[in-house]
């Protein structure tokens, strides 16, 4: 192998090394954030399962909540879509990490 080909190969490998190093640091940070959010996701699942979401939604529809209250969680599709998105992303992560 000539000298230039070796230098080119080492440069490509160095780029790969840098990219993977950066990606692993980002992934580690994201996994840490997920550990924090995972408990909140379970709280949201319990909120729907307990029937409290339905009661709060009906109270909102009846005008029993203050006008300035943030209520995105009560949108008809918002919470359901969030939970579906979380499941989809987790399945994708498991597929990728399982390879």
C-alpha positions in Angstrom: 0.0 0.0 0.0 1.4 3.4 -0.9 1.8 6.1 1.6 -1.0 8.4 0.3 -3.5 5.5 0.3 -2.6 4.8 4.0 -2.9 8.4 4.9 -6.3 8.6 3.2 -7.5 5.5 5.0 -6.4 6.8 8.4 -8.1 10.1 7.7 -11.4 8.3 6.9 -11.1 6.2 10.0 -10.4 9.3 12.1 -13.5 10.9 10.7 -15.5 7.8 11.6 -13.9 7.7 15.1 -14.8 11.4 15.7 -18.4 10.9 14.5 -19.0 7.8 16.6 -17.4 9.5 19.7 -19.7 12.5 19.3 -22.8 10.4 18.6 -22.2 8.2 21.7 -21.9 11.3 23.9 -25.2 12.6 22.5 -26.8 9.2 22.9 -25.7 8.9 26.5 -27.2 12.4 27.2 -30.4 11.4 25.5 -30.7 8.2 27.4 -30.2 10.1 30.7 -33.0 12.5 29.7 -35.2 9.5 28.8 -34.6 8.0 32.2 -36.1 11.2 33.7 -39.0 11.3 31.3 -39.9 7.7 31.6 -41.5 8.2 34.9 -43.5 11.1 33.6 -44.7 8.9 30.7 -46.0 6.3 33.2 -47.8 9.1 35.1 -49.5 10.1 31.8 -50.5 6.5 31.1 -52.0 6.2 34.6 -53.8 9.5 34.1 -55.7 8.0 31.1 -56.2 4.6 32.6 -57.6 5.9 35.9 -60.4 7.8 34.2 -59.2 11.1 35.6 -58.4 12.3 32.1 -62.0 11.8 31.0 -63.3 13.7 34.0 -60.9 16.6 33.4 -61.8 16.7 29.7 -65.5 16.8 30.6 -65.0 19.5 33.1 -63.1 21.5 30.5 -65.9 21.0 27.9 -68.4 22.1 30.5 -66.5 25.4 31.1 -65.5 24.5 34.6 -61.8 25.2 34.2 -60.2 28.7 34.2 -59.7 30.2 30.8 -55.9 30.8 31.3 -55.2 27.2 32.3 -52.8 25.4 29.9 -54.6 22.3 28.8 -52.8 20.7 25.9 -53.0 17.4 27.8 -56.8 17.6 27.4 -56.8 17.9 23.6 -58.7 14.9 22.2 -55.7 13.6 20.3 -52.7 15.2 22.0 -52.0 12.8 24.8 -53.0 9.8 22.8 -50.6 10.9 20.0 -47.8 11.5 22.5 -48.1 8.1 24.0 -48.2 6.5 20.5 -45.2 8.5 19.4 -43.3 7.4 22.5 -44.1 3.7 21.8 -43.1 4.1 18.2 -39.8 5.7 19.0 -39.0 3.1 21.7 -39.7 0.3 19.3 -37.4 1.9 16.7 -34.7 2.4 19.3 -34.9 -1.3 20.4 -34.8 -2.4 16.7 -31.7 -0.3 16.1 -29.9 -1.2 19.3 -30.8 -4.9 19.0 -28.9 -5.2 15.7 
